[in-house]
C-alpha cells in the first residue's frame, strides 16, 4: 500500500513497485490523477480513494485492500503536505493541515495496518525529509512533522520487532518535480526560494535527484532479506547545484 499515491513521489513509488511485480493499492484523495493510475500502470494497481486524515476511512481502505489482495505485506506512508510560510503568519488551517496529514495520517494508516502486517511479518516504510537534520526556513513545521515521524518510527520499531514487523525510514533529499506546488502563490515561491538561497539551504540541498532514482532506493529497502532491516537511510542529491525554482 502507498499513501499519497496519485502525485509526486507517491506516483513514482507506485510505478516502481508495480514494475517489480508487486500488486499495489494506491491510496489518495479522489482526483483525476488517482483515477489515471490503473489505466497507466495496469491491473497490478488498484486505486482507492481515501483521505488519510479520516481514521475511519483509512481503516476501511486498508481492510478493503487486505480483502481484495488476501494480505498486506508493505505499507509505504508517503502522504504529506508542505507549504512554505512565515510561522507568525501561518493560519490555523494551514498549521493544522500539516499535523493532520503528515503525523496523524501516518498514525491512522499505521495503526490500521499493524494487524495485517503481523500476519505477514510485513514492513512499514515511512518517508521523511533531509530537512529533519537542517530545517528549512518557512518550512519549520514541515520539518517538525517529519522529525515526529522519525521518532514515532523508532519507538514502533522496538514495540513491533518481536512480532516480526520491520519499520524503516527513507529520509529523502531534493527530488526533481518535488519542490514547489501548484497551490503556492507566486509571492510565496519568491519569498521561499530567496530565503533558502540567503540561508544556504538551497546549496545544501543540491541539484535535485531524479524521482526514478529515489523510487529505486525504496525498492532496495524492500528487497533486503527478512532477517535484516534498515532503520533509516538518507538518500540525498549527489550533485552540487540548486533546487528547482532557486536558480
N, C-alpha and C positions, 0 to 999 in steps of 0.2 A: 504494500500500500504506500502511496505517495500523497502527502497532503500539499496543497498549494500547487497542484499539478498542471494547471491549464496554461501558465505563462512562465517566462523567465527560466531559471534553472530547473524548476519543477518539471517543466515540459521536456527539457533535455534529459533529466533523470529518468523520466518515464520511457523515453525513446531508447536510452542506453540499456535499461533493464529489459525492455521488450526485445531489443536486439540480441540479448544474451539468452533468449529463450524463456524468460520468465513471463508469467501471467501477472498483469499489473492492474490493480484497482487505483484509478486516478481520481482523487478527491479534490474538489474546489467548488467555490460558489458558482451558481448557474451562469453560463456565458456561452457565446458563440465559440470561443476558443476551447472550452471544455468539450462542447459537442463535436468539435472537429477532430479531437484526439483519436477516437476509434477509427474514423474514416481515414485518417492519415497513417496510423500505425497498425491497423488491422485487428483481428479477433483477439490478439493477445492482451488488448487493453480494454478495460471496462470503465467507462466514465460514470462517476457517481456524484451527483450534486450534493454538496454538504458545506455548511457554514461551520468552521471549526470552533467558532465562539459559542455555539449552542450545544451544550453537553449531551442533551437527549438526541439531537440529530447526529452527532458524532457516533454515539453508541449504535444507533440504527444503521448507519453506514458501515461500521465495522462488522456488525453482526451479519449484515447483508453480504458483505464480502466473504466472510467465513462460510456462509451458507452456499453462496454461488460457486466458490472455488474449492470448498471442502476443508480448507485450512488457511491460516495466515502464517507465513514464515518470517516476513520482514515488514517493519514499519519505518518509513522514512518521514520524519517530522520536518518538513521543509517550509510549510506555510508561515509567512512572516510579512510584515509591512515595515517600511522605513520611510520617513518623510522628514526632511530637514526643517528644523525650526529653532529659532532663538527661544530658549526654555521659558523665559519670563513671558513670552508671547504665546506660548502653547495653549490652545483651547482645551477645555475639559474633555471634549470628544476626541481630540487628537491624541492626548495623553492616554486616555482610557483605551483607545483602539490598539495602541501598541501593546499594552498589557494583555488585553483580551485575546489578541491573535497570537502574539509571539510567546507568551508564557502560558496563559490559561488554555489556549487552543491546543498547544502541545501537551499540556497536562490532561485534558479531556481525552485526547486520542490515545495517549499512553495508558491511562487508566483503563479505557475500554478494551485495549488490545492485549493487555497482560494475560488474561485468562486464555486467550487463543494462543499466544506465544509460549505460554507454559506447556501447552500440549505438544508443540512442535520444537521446543527448545530453540526458539527463534531469536531474532536480533532486532534491536532498535538502533537507528542512526539518526541522531539529532544534528541539524545543520546550524552551525554557529558562524561567527564572523571574526576576522582579524581585528576588528575594532574593539574586541574584548581586551586585547593587550594594550592598545593605544586608542582610546575612544576619540572619535572624530568630533570636532565642534559641530554644533547644530544636529548631531545625531547621538547626543549623550544618552537619551532614554533608550534608543535602539540598542546601543552598546550595553546598557544596564540590563535590558531584557535578555540579551544573548549571554551575558555573564550568569544570569539566573538559570538559563538553560544548561549551562555547563556545570553549575553546582548541583542542580537537580539531577543531572545525568550521573554525576559522581556518587551521589547518595543512593540513587536507584540501582546503580551498578553493584554496589555492595549488598543492597537489600535483595536483589534478584539473582545474584551469582549462584547461590546454592540451588536455584531452580533451573539453571542452565540457560537463562536468558542473558544474552550479551548486549551491552549498551555501549555504543561508540559515538564519538562526536567528530564530525567533519567541520573543521574551522576553515571557512572559505575566505580567500582573498578576493581581490578585484577580478571580475569576470566581464568580458565584453557583453554589452547589452544589459548589464546588471546595475549600472549606475544611472540614476535618474528615473523618472516616471512620468507618464502622461498626466498624472494628477498634480505635478509640480507646476507652479506658475513660473513664468519667465523671471520674475523678480526673485523667487526662491532659488532657482537654479543659479542665477548670477551671484547672489549672496553666498550660497553654499560653496560653489567652486572657488570663488575669490577667497573665501575664508580658509579652505583647506590648502590652497596654494600658499597663502600667507603663513600658515602654521607648519607647513612641511608635510602634512598628512598626504597630500597628493603624490609627492615624490616617494614617500614611504610605501604607498600602495603600489606604485609601479605601473607598467604598461599592462593592461588587462589580459588575463589568460583567456583562452577560448572556452566557451561553455562545454564543448565536447571533451576537452581535457579534464575539466572538473568532474564531469559525469563519469569519465573513465576512472578517476580517483575513487568515486563512490563504489563502482563495480569492484575495484581492487579490494576495498574493505570487506565487501560481501563475499569475495571469492576465497578468503582465508579458511583453512580447516577449522572445524568446530572446537578444537582443543586450544586455540589461541584467539585472543581478542585484542583489537586496537582500542585503547581507551580514548585517545584523542590524536588526531592527525591534522596538521595545519598545512594546507595547500595554498601557496601564495604565488602571485605573479613572479616569474623568474627573471623577467627583463626590466631594465630601467625604463622609465617613462612616466606618463601621467594618465590618470583615468579619463574616460570619455567625458568631455564637457569641461575639462580643466586645462585643455591645451590653449 
